[in-house]
């Protein structure tokens, strides 16, 4: 499937379908300068859609606000498309199509038909948010917003709850 033909409606279908993490006990991987976790996710309907849920956290001292978590769609042809990313406030962001800059704020990126058509990053559009203030809260929001089940978060602030009991 050529990404140029993807519509906002299809993007919303992908984000809005119920999903399940199929490897919830995957381990953190320490890379130079950051820690990352990648989860495999599948749609719970009969579409056969597969996704990757990812988290990244900068490990440098004083860089707690330098994080990202997101959802990537794994297309049937082997290509992938980032549908959304929940970023920390460690860097400014510019919405290039609108030529609008966000300062050092927490922000959520969303894939849009407009950015794909403009030959920009699919998730190049971002908006400021106050829904989270750290990676764990951002991941909690992403799981809820993208209807992802099967992942228990147990860090401070979420009180060892299973999000989907």
Kinemage of the C-alpha trace (Angstrom):
@kinemage 1
@onewidth
@group {chain A} dominant
@subgroup {mainchain}
@vectorlist {calphas} color= white
{ca unk a 1} P 0.000 0.000 0.000
{ca unk a 2} L 1.418 3.377 -0.964
{ca unk a 3} L 1.262 5.689 2.022
{ca unk a 4} L 0.241 8.550 -0.297
{ca unk a 5} L -3.226 6.963 -0.458
{ca unk a 6} L -3.705 6.829 3.302
{ca unk a 7} L -6.503 9.038 4.578
{ca unk a 8} L -7.098 10.628 7.959
{ca unk a 9} L -10.070 8.283 8.330
{ca unk a 10} L -7.856 5.216 7.851
{ca unk a 11} L -5.313 6.606 10.328
{ca unk a 12} L -8.119 7.056 12.880
{ca unk a 13} L -9.315 3.487 12.219
{ca unk a 14} L -5.817 2.178 12.948
{ca unk a 15} L -5.466 4.250 16.109
{ca unk a 16} L -9.012 3.509 17.289
{ca unk a 17} L -9.195 -0.249 16.824
{ca unk a 18} L -8.810 -2.368 19.959
{ca unk a 19} L -5.341 -3.832 20.280
{ca unk a 20} L -3.444 -6.263 22.507
{ca unk a 21} L 0.233 -6.316 23.493
{ca unk a 22} L 1.436 -9.836 22.701
{ca unk a 23} L 4.824 -9.669 24.476
{ca unk a 24} L 4.089 -7.731 27.697
{ca unk a 25} L 7.128 -9.073 29.542
{ca unk a 26} L 9.667 -7.812 27.012
{ca unk a 27} L 12.825 -6.362 28.543
{ca unk a 28} L 14.324 -2.892 28.467
{ca unk a 29} L 17.292 -2.526 26.149
{ca unk a 30} L 20.035 -0.084 27.078
{ca unk a 31} L 21.466 1.637 24.015
{ca unk a 32} L 24.128 4.348 23.976
{ca unk a 33} L 22.521 7.210 25.898
{ca unk a 34} L 19.000 5.841 26.214
{ca unk a 35} L 16.798 2.971 27.310
{ca unk a 36} L 14.181 1.575 24.955
{ca unk a 37} L 11.407 -0.989 25.004
{ca unk a 38} L 9.588 -2.342 21.947
{ca unk a 39} L 6.322 -4.243 22.278
{ca unk a 40} L 4.539 -6.223 19.583
{ca unk a 41} L 0.860 -5.372 19.283
{ca unk a 42} L -1.962 -6.889 17.240
{ca unk a 43} L -5.447 -5.697 16.383
{ca unk a 44} L -8.232 -7.581 18.171
{ca unk a 45} L -10.535 -7.429 15.160
{ca unk a 46} L -10.227 -9.573 12.026
{ca unk a 47} L -8.169 -6.962 10.109
{ca unk a 48} L -4.826 -8.660 10.763
{ca unk a 49} L -3.175 -5.311 11.528
{ca unk a 50} L 0.089 -5.422 13.457
{ca unk a 51} L 1.774 -2.618 15.346
{ca unk a 52} L 4.823 -1.815 17.422
{ca unk a 53} L 4.536 0.130 20.673
{ca unk a 54} L 7.832 1.765 21.601
{ca unk a 55} L 9.299 3.786 24.444
{ca unk a 56} L 12.585 5.701 24.597
{ca unk a 57} L 14.076 7.457 27.637
{ca unk a 58} L 17.286 9.500 27.635
{ca unk a 59} L 19.534 8.258 30.449
{ca unk a 60} L 21.722 11.352 30.792
{ca unk a 61} L 21.561 13.207 34.092
{ca unk a 62} L 19.014 16.020 34.001
{ca unk a 63} L 17.289 14.686 30.863
{ca unk a 64} L 14.204 13.133 32.446
{ca unk a 65} L 11.997 15.206 30.082
{ca unk a 66} L 13.740 13.726 27.021
{ca unk a 67} L 11.483 10.785 26.190
{ca unk a 68} L 9.144 9.463 23.563
{ca unk a 69} L 6.607 6.686 23.278
{ca unk a 70} L 4.626 5.889 20.202
{ca unk a 71} L 2.661 3.522 18.033
{ca unk a 72} L 3.929 2.322 14.675
{ca unk a 73} L 1.706 0.515 12.158
{ca unk a 74} L 3.424 -2.387 10.413
{ca unk a 75} L 1.857 -2.409 6.949
{ca unk a 76} L 1.249 -5.677 5.141
{ca unk a 77} L 3.888 -4.802 2.489
{ca unk a 78} L 6.650 -4.613 5.119
{ca unk a 79} L 6.740 -0.833 5.425
{ca unk a 80} L 5.890 0.968 8.653
{ca unk a 81} L 4.246 4.258 9.564
{ca unk a 82} L 4.368 6.054 12.906
{ca unk a 83} L 0.768 6.849 13.842
{ca unk a 84} L 1.445 8.847 17.007
{ca unk a 85} L 4.215 9.822 19.409
{ca unk a 86} L 3.961 11.266 22.901
{ca unk a 87} L 7.089 13.356 23.513
{ca unk a 88} L 8.679 15.064 26.463
{ca unk a 89} L 9.386 18.767 26.777
{ca unk a 90} L 13.142 18.546 26.191
{ca unk a 91} L 13.074 20.048 22.691
{ca unk a 92} L 11.057 22.513 20.629
{ca unk a 93} L 9.012 21.239 17.685
{ca unk a 94} L 8.031 22.983 14.459
{ca unk a 95} L 4.904 22.024 12.550
{ca unk a 96} L 6.521 22.595 9.171
{ca unk a 97} L 3.394 22.688 7.000
{ca unk a 98} L 1.794 25.360 9.204
{ca unk a 99} L 5.163 26.973 10.062
{ca unk a 100} L 4.175 27.035 13.728
{ca unk a 101} L 6.654 26.401 16.512
{ca unk a 102} L 5.981 24.729 19.843
{ca unk a 103} L 8.398 25.630 22.601
{ca unk a 104} L 9.736 23.376 25.327
{ca unk a 105} L 6.384 21.732 26.045
{ca unk a 106} L 5.049 18.182 26.253
{ca unk a 107} L 3.517 17.413 22.861
{ca unk a 108} L 1.700 14.693 20.956
{ca unk a 109} L 2.505 13.931 17.319
{ca unk a 110} L -0.212 12.503 15.064
{ca unk a 111} L 0.065 11.112 11.571
{ca unk a 112} L -2.006 13.099 9.111
{ca unk a 113} L -2.965 12.736 5.476
{ca unk a 114} L -1.837 16.342 4.976
{ca unk a 115} L 1.734 15.696 6.153
{ca unk a 116} L 2.003 12.495 4.122
{ca unk a 117} L 0.765 14.343 1.007
{ca unk a 118} L 3.306 17.136 1.653
{ca unk a 119} L 6.074 14.475 1.708
{ca unk a 120} L 6.844 15.214 5.369
{ca unk a 121} L 7.130 12.795 8.266
{ca unk a 122} L 3.733 11.145 8.678
{ca unk a 123} L 3.642 12.233 12.325
{ca unk a 124} L 5.184 15.659 11.711
{ca unk a 125} L 2.213 17.528 13.157
{ca unk a 126} L 2.222 17.952 16.951
{ca unk a 127} L 0.111 19.749 19.515
{ca unk a 128} L 0.872 20.793 23.057
{ca unk a 129} L -0.573 18.709 25.867
{ca unk a 130} L -0.863 18.766 29.648
{ca unk a 131} L -2.093 15.151 29.851
{ca unk a 132} L 1.272 13.845 31.105
{ca unk a 133} L 4.547 15.001 32.676
{ca unk a 134} L 6.817 11.945 32.398
{ca unk a 135} L 7.288 8.856 30.265
{ca unk a 136} L 5.137 6.587 32.415
{ca unk a 137} L 2.189 9.018 32.308
{ca unk a 138} L 2.700 9.495 28.549
{ca unk a 139} L 2.606 5.731 28.024
{ca unk a 140} L -0.551 5.497 30.127
{ca unk a 141} L -2.198 8.149 27.888
{ca unk a 142} L -1.045 6.422 24.712
{ca unk a 143} L -2.445 3.066 25.854
{ca unk a 144} L -5.790 4.666 26.621
{ca unk a 145} L -5.947 6.872 23.512
{ca unk a 146} L -4.946 4.020 21.178
{ca unk a 147} L -7.085 1.348 22.882
{ca unk a 148} L -4.165 -0.943 23.708
{ca unk a 149} L -4.751 -3.689 26.264
{ca unk a 150} L -2.541 -6.238 27.966
{ca unk a 151} L 0.175 -4.103 29.503
{ca unk a 152} L 0.492 -3.568 33.245
{ca unk a 153} L 2.364 -0.439 34.271
{ca unk a 154} L 3.838 -0.475 37.729
{ca unk a 155} L 5.774 2.704 38.225
{ca unk a 156} L 5.168 5.478 40.729
{ca unk a 157} L 2.086 7.447 39.766
{ca unk a 158} L 0.173 4.464 38.442
{ca unk a 159} L 0.197 2.536 41.716
{ca unk a 160} L 0.838 -0.911 40.228
{ca unk a 161} L -2.562 -1.027 38.549
{ca unk a 162} L -3.526 -3.105 35.595
{ca unk a 163} L -4.901 -0.488 33.249
{ca unk a 164} L -7.499 -2.796 31.749
{ca unk a 165} L -8.949 -4.843 34.591
